[in-house]
């Protein structure tokens, strides 16, 4: 049974947001009782006529995907600074997940900063969907971890929901620059925990030594044919601190697969 009840999708009618909306619709499918809330954030207040026009366009786009959703989608508009407005609407609507489109390798510095700020400040997981992402069901999901333990299984609930939805395998990846981790000690302390937390979706735990962490992740994505990358940007792991620069690299290092940042 899905733990998700509502997905918030910031929507500006760009190609990237339309691509993300189709991905969201495919993710929810026809059998799951998950609501979609589309959000358009403007810099100036809109007239009722403009609001109605945007609602109609949003509805027409949903119809074009030819997927009959169990829960009727909603659409709302708001005015203000983009990130704070998204966060406010997410809190008021009790959305469990934010799914947003990005421009992948064409992303601007401002968009990178906005995406990373949203991930670090949101009280729910965020799935960044690069423009050009194929609308397909993920079969192999990578969870990038350091040498630490995850303290609370609830952190992984959205990841598990993705795996359950598509019967996907979860591959855990630890990349390090120096031999600071004792692989055997980490495996011994984490393996049972990971198998318990990730249930039967857990596939394996790979350790890779690489001076270039981001390139190591890229190589792993290609080798394992990974369809989705999962990261833990906040303090759900032992004494870790979020790094906005590192996070933005992870969010944008590969333009072809979605990145799930767990809350």
C-alpha positions, 0 to 999 in steps of 0.5 A: 500500500502506498504511503503517498497521498498527494504529489505537488508539481510546480508547473510553469508550462515549460517543456521541462514541466510538461515532461515532468507532469507526464512522468508523474502521471505515469508514476501514479498510473490508473490504480493508485489513489494519489492526488496531483496538485499542479502549482503555477507561481507568478510574479504578479497576481493573475486575473480570474480569467487568466487563472481559468485559462491556466487551469484549462490548459493544465487539464488539457495536458493531463487529458493528452496523456490518456491516463484515467487517474483515480483521484481528480487532479487539482491546479492552483496559482500563487504569487511570490518568490518561487521557492518560498511559495512552493514550500508554503503550498506544500505545507498547506496542502500536506503534499508528501512529495514534490516532483519537479522538472529541470532542464538537465544539462541546459539548466541555469545557475539560478535554477540549480540554486533554486533546486538545491534550496528547495531540496534542503528546505522542503519538509518532504522528499523532492524528485528532480526530473530532467527534461528528456527523461524517458517516460519509463518505469524505473527498474534499477534505483541507486541509493548513494550513501557514505559509511554511515548508518541510516537512523530511521527507516521512515526516511526511506519510505518514499524510496520504498514506495518507488520500488514497490510501484515498479518492482524495482531493485535498489542498489546501494552505492558507497564511493570514497576518495581515500581508504577512510572506510573499513569496507568489511566493518561497514558491510557488517554493521549495515548489511542486515540493516539495509536488508531490513529497511529495503525489504526484498527490493535490496539488491547489493552494496557496492564500494568504489574508490575514486578520486572523482566522486561525481564521475564515480557515480556517473560510471556506476549509473552507466554500468548498472543501467540505473534509472533513478538516483537517490541521495540523502542531503540532510542529517538522516545519517550519522553527523552528516551536514548538507553541502549545497555545492555537492548537492547541486552537482549530484542533482545535475550531474546526469541529465537523463535520469531523475534524482530523488532527494529524501527528506 
